[in-house]
Amino acid sequence: MNINLKNFPQLETRNLILREMVPADAAAVFQIFADDEVTRYYDLATLTSIEQANQLIARQSERFTQQAGLRWGITQKGHDTVIGTCGYMFHKPSFRAELGYDLARPYWGHGIMTEALRAIIRFGFEELGMNRFQALVMPGNVASVKLLQKLGFQEEGVLREYAHFKEAFHDLHCFSLLKKEFN
């Protein structure tokens, strides 16, 4: 896996700019994660302060510095406001990464996340040398399942009580996409 990035990679799609999040994005990040519907299936509690958004941005920046993961801020071309985030955490020895994503509710259902994820998956396979992406999805998160299936991910099974967050154990459905399956 070829992860030796000196500068955070900015990606451009037809409608989007995927860029590094900076402290100036804290208000927009707070708006996204202060919505209970956005965090409903998330292993993160709904944010209650702008300081929590600052900490989230700092944590993502530190992961990049340590070359442990990438998390892009999603913006629409012509607008610099972050409307969502997407990225992955690396498991370098296995040439794989775990995908994560979120989007402000007013932008749901417009194909934005499909476009963003397609770009970061392509970047991971072509530029970083990954062989596998996986995503873990809580039962009931139908929109996330449909998104992953649209991108070609296959469900591998259920990881029983795999995670503990929000004071409970959670089953998670595991989906994966291999480099040889990506088109």
C-alpha positions as CSV (number, residue, x, y, z in Angstrom):
1,M,0.0,0.0,0.0
2,N,1.5,3.3,-1.2
3,I,0.6,5.7,1.6
4,N,3.2,8.4,1.9
5,L,1.2,11.6,1.3
6,K,2.9,14.8,2.1
7,N,0.0,17.0,1.2
8,F,-3.7,16.3,1.7
9,P,-5.1,15.2,-1.6
10,Q,-7.9,17.4,-3.0
11,L,-10.3,15.6,-5.4
12,E,-12.6,17.1,-7.9
13,T,-15.6,15.4,-9.5
14,R,-18.3,16.8,-11.8
15,N,-20.1,18.6,-9.1
16,L,-18.0,18.4,-6.0
17,I,-14.7,19.4,-4.4
18,L,-13.4,17.0,-1.8
19,R,-10.9,18.8,0.4
20,E,-9.1,18.9,3.7
21,M,-11.2,20.2,6.6
22,V,-9.7,23.1,8.5
23,P,-10.7,24.9,11.7
24,A,-12.7,27.4,9.7
25,D,-15.1,24.6,8.8
26,A,-16.1,24.0,12.5
27,A,-19.5,25.8,12.2
28,A,-20.5,23.8,9.1
29,V,-19.2,20.5,10.7
30,F,-21.2,21.3,13.8
31,Q,-24.4,21.9,11.7
32,I,-24.0,18.4,10.2
33,F,-23.3,16.5,13.4
34,A,-25.7,18.4,15.6
35,D,-28.6,16.7,13.7
36,D,-29.9,13.6,15.5
37,E,-31.0,12.1,12.1
38,V,-27.4,12.4,10.8
39,T,-25.9,10.7,13.8
40,R,-28.7,8.1,14.2
41,Y,-26.7,5.2,12.8
42,Y,-23.3,6.7,13.7
43,D,-20.8,5.7,16.4
44,L,-20.6,9.4,17.4
45,A,-23.0,11.2,19.8
46,T,-24.8,14.1,18.4
47,L,-22.7,17.2,18.8
48,T,-23.8,19.8,21.3
49,S,-21.0,22.4,21.0
50,I,-18.8,24.0,18.4
51,E,-15.8,22.8,20.4
52,Q,-16.7,19.2,19.7
53,A,-16.7,20.0,15.9
54,N,-13.2,21.6,16.4
55,Q,-12.0,18.4,18.1
56,L,-13.5,16.2,15.3
57,I,-11.6,18.3,12.7
58,A,-8.4,18.1,14.7
59,R,-8.8,14.3,15.1
60,Q,-9.2,13.9,11.3
61,S,-6.1,16.1,10.7
62,E,-4.1,14.0,13.2
63,R,-5.1,10.8,11.4
64,F,-3.8,12.2,8.2
65,T,-0.5,13.4,9.8
66,Q,0.0,9.9,11.1
67,Q,-1.0,8.4,7.7
68,A,-3.7,6.4,9.5
69,G,-6.6,7.7,7.4
70,L,-8.1,10.3,5.2
71,R,-11.3,12.3,5.8
72,W,-12.4,14.8,3.2
73,G,-14.8,17.6,3.6
74,I,-17.5,17.5,0.8
75,T,-18.2,20.8,-0.9
76,Q,-20.3,21.7,-4.0
77,K,-18.4,23.4,-6.8
78,G,-18.8,27.1,-6.4
79,H,-19.5,26.9,-2.7
80,D,-16.9,26.4,0.0
81,T,-19.2,25.2,2.8
82,V,-18.7,21.7,4.0
83,I,-22.0,19.7,3.5
84,G,-20.7,16.3,4.5
85,T,-17.6,14.2,5.1
86,C,-16.2,11.0,3.7
87,G,-13.1,9.0,4.0
88,Y,-11.4,5.9,5.4
89,M,-9.1,4.4,8.0
90,F,-6.3,2.3,6.7
91,H,-5.3,-1.2,7.6
92,K,-2.0,-1.1,5.7
93,P,-0.8,-4.7,6.2
94,S,-3.9,-6.0,4.5
95,F,-4.1,-3.3,1.8
96,R,-7.6,-2.4,3.0
97,A,-9.5,0.5,4.4
98,E,-12.8,1.0,6.3
99,L,-15.1,3.6,4.7
100,G,-17.1,6.2,6.6
101,Y,-19.4,9.0,5.4
102,D,-22.1,11.5,6.4
103,L,-24.1,14.2,4.8
104,A,-26.2,17.1,6.0
105,R,-29.8,16.2,5.8
106,P,-30.9,18.9,3.2
107,Y,-28.5,17.1,0.7
108,W,-29.8,13.6,1.2
109,G,-31.2,11.8,-1.9
110,H,-29.4,14.0,-4.5
111,G,-26.6,11.6,-5.5
112,I,-23.9,13.6,-3.7
113,M,-22.6,10.8,-1.6
114,T,-22.5,8.3,-4.5
115,E,-20.4,10.8,-6.5
116,A,-18.1,11.5,-3.5
117,L,-17.5,7.9,-2.5
118,R,-16.9,6.9,-6.1
119,A,-14.1,9.4,-6.2
120,I,-12.4,8.5,-3.0
121,I,-12.7,4.7,-3.7
122,R,-11.1,5.3,-7.1
123,F,-8.3,7.3,-5.5
124,G,-7.7,4.5,-2.9
125,F,-7.5,1.8,-5.5
126,E,-5.5,3.7,-8.2
127,E,-3.3,6.0,-6.1
128,L,-2.9,4.3,-2.8
129,G,-2.8,0.7,-3.9
130,M,-5.6,-0.6,-1.8
131,N,-7.2,-3.9,-2.6
132,R,-10.3,-3.8,-0.5
133,F,-12.8,-1.3,1.0
134,Q,-15.2,-2.3,3.7
135,A,-18.1,-0.5,5.3
136,L,-19.9,-1.5,8.5
137,V,-23.6,-0.5,8.6
138,M,-26.1,-0.7,11.4
139,P,-29.3,-2.7,10.9
140,G,-32.1,-0.4,9.7
141,N,-29.8,2.0,7.8
142,V,-31.5,1.3,4.5
143,A,-30.1,4.4,2.7
144,S,-26.5,3.4,3.5
145,V,-27.1,-0.2,2.3
146,K,-28.6,1.1,-1.0
147,L,-25.7,3.5,-1.5
148,L,-23.1,0.7,-1.0
149,Q,-25.0,-1.7,-3.3
150,K,-25.2,1.0,-6.0
151,L,-21.4,1.3,-5.7
152,G,-20.9,-2.5,-6.2
153,F,-20.3,-3.5,-2.6
154,Q,-21.4,-7.0,-1.5
155,E,-22.8,-7.9,1.9
156,E,-20.6,-10.4,3.6
157,G,-22.6,-11.0,6.7
158,V,-23.5,-9.6,10.2
159,L,-20.9,-9.0,12.8
160,R,-22.9,-9.7,16.0
161,E,-22.5,-7.1,18.8
162,Y,-19.4,-6.0,17.0
163,A,-19.4,-2.4,18.3
164,H,-20.2,-0.6,21.5
165,F,-21.3,3.0,21.4
166,K,-24.2,5.1,22.6
167,E,-24.3,2.8,25.7
168,A,-25.2,-0.3,23.8
169,F,-23.7,-3.2,21.8
170,H,-24.6,-3.1,18.1
171,D,-24.7,-5.7,15.3
172,L,-23.1,-4.4,12.1
173,H,-23.6,-5.6,8.6
174,C,-20.2,-5.9,6.8
175,F,-20.0,-4.8,3.1
176,S,-16.9,-5.0,0.9
177,L,-15.7,-4.0,-2.5
178,L,-12.5,-5.5,-4.1
179,K,-10.3,-3.7,-6.5
180,K,-11.0,-6.3,-9.2
181,E,-14.7,-5.6,-8.9
182,F,-14.5,-1.8,-9.2
183,N,-15.4,-0.2,-12.5
